[in-house]
Amino acid sequence: MDKFPKRHEALEPVSEEHYKVLFFGWKISEGLRNGVETARIKAYADWFQKNYLEPHFEIEKKFLFPILGLKNVRVKKALANHRRLMRLFNETEEVNKALNRIEEEIGRYIRFEERVLYNEIEAAASKEQLQEIEMQHQKIDFSDQTWKDEFWVS
């Protein structure tokens, strides 16, 4: 996996989640590469979206992105990426194509956030904002240990 910049301790948990998102993309890739039934991969993607990705996006939208302002060009790009990914997750007609696109786009999106956007947020954030991010993030408790169908292990 990629090495990302060292973060302020308040941003570390949110940043570490990006590794989980990259690993999620790898799982989709493995499933597709191994010819796993699309419905199995889609079920995991739907579960991941609901239990992890949507809460992660909410934390970013409510607490991280406002630090730079919602009119900031990089924040606008991140929000556009969120919308595009959600459309792909919600695709019901061309599911296999959508899963391929999710797998491709998720890596680009995470790398952009880690290498560009989070650096700017960290530089601009006040001590109070960093504390608020840390406090809010503690509300997300993600683990996919309960997911039984490990299709990526084939």
Helices and strands as residue ranges (DSSP letters): H 12-33, H 38-48, I 49-53, H 54-59, I 60-64, H 65-68, H 73-89, H 95-112, I 113-117, H 118-124, H 127-137, G 151-153
